[in-house]
């Protein structure tokens, strides 16, 4: 495209324009020639300034502002990601969240590197990365401590169940008063365990530790006062229970450590949050400075242009009497042609089929020729954009928008020709478990493979396949009755099954399968519109799902 518009470069055009006018005005008086040269030089200077300003805006100012805005947006996203990481509930979740934050930081560092000479962004980013690893360590310690607390809690309940066994009472009749009293006393010790797990206050945990100590001491006294209890075995159990609750690695101490760890983790997360906010504020301020600099430069340039315009206007008014003949000539050779070109361009932009005259060997011909190139390029880009807007970016097949347009068109054709027409709604069975267990990347590859398989099975040029949304596809079969639609549907179901895409989590098979709903209409009887066809095909699709998937079902009225 650059070579197509090279003829529009300002200095080259002006040089040619000046040269041609000198030849035309060779017979003009010296005063007219002098005034004209001055006017042209002023105009040339103004155009150079405009070119410089435009280059400054497009090459530096606008990219700088865009980069600053993107940096600010990415930093705000980083705030959310780090907060999500700080509240990870498992090691797997922590690992995933940490990888997300680290990947985002890598992208952020690329954007931040575009700010030349701004050391703050580099230093601050290194600090954020360092704090990220510190936060990861803190969250990991908290998760480890939580696992240890849960395991110790299970050990306490295990000891509790052992203490309740009837062998601890010599009279092992479960209905005896001694056994009942024993159950009651042991339960009083265990009840506060749940309170320790639920509370988040250190004072409450320490208070519960004192209660545990008192209950266990009371339980020892209770056991020693009655001969029917197996004192030796019970005391051993109570010792184990006391160690698991009040020991150095007991429930109480673990809960205290866990509360303190959570506090430190929250504090580090808040610190990192504030650190990122400082980073975001600096990025926002940097963007503001860039914007302010652009506005200042634009204001200065506008003022300079206004001054030069005033000078040119004054000189033009002064020379108007002596330039009458020259202006008349220019009107015939230049102005009239420009007006014709302008009107032609307007008509062409409004959609009229007109041909722009590019004859001649001057600047106006270059402008006309360049506009023709520009217009053709815009039309080509418009066609490309329209094509992209009708294609699914993942699978390469047409998208929902293309499907809706094609369906309306095919219904119109079917009504006109009095044809039958069939619509197939296709859904990938158990695709959510596939995504959840194999990952979104493999899920995308699976959809691409299915789209390719379905497309290869449609042999007619009039058959149309599209991605309807998510894991759902749709197919239009023009001039196809129920029998033909069933043959196509069976071919599609078999083809996907034979593609042997492994799916261990499907409820229908050990590989990826599809379900198909078919809606067939005879448009010789003025059948329903497009939305009704799709609705009927959807009903059939749900029926195929309810019958066990990996099959097709035809909608019946």
ABEGO torsion letter per residue (X at the ends): XAAAAAAABAAAAAAAAAAAAAAAAAABBAAAAAAAAAAAAAAAAAAAAAAAAAAAAAAAAAAAAAAAAAAAAAAAAAAAAAAAAAABABAAAAAAAAAAAAAAAAAAAAAAAABBGBAAAAAAAAAAAAAAAAAAAAAAAAAAAAAAAAAAAAAAAAAAAAAABAAABABABAABAAAAAAAAAAAAAAAAAAAAAABABAAAAAAAAAAAAAAAAAAAAAAAABAABBAAAAAAAAAAAAAAAABAABAAAAAAAAAAAAAAAAAAAAAAAAAAAAAAAAAAAAAAAAAAAAAAAAAAAAAAAAAAAAAAAAAAAAAAAAAAAAAAAAAAAAAAAAAAAAAAAAAAAAGBBBBBBABEABAAAAAAAAAAAAAAAAAAAAAAAAAAAABBAAAGBBBAAAAAAAAAAAAAAAAAAGBBBBBBBBBBBGAAAAAAAAEAAAAAAAAAAAAAAAAAABABAABBBBBAEEABBBBBBBGBBAAAAAAAAAAAAAAAAAAGBBBAABAABABBBBBBBBBBBBAAAGBBBAAAAAAAAAAAAAAAAAAGEGBBBBBBX
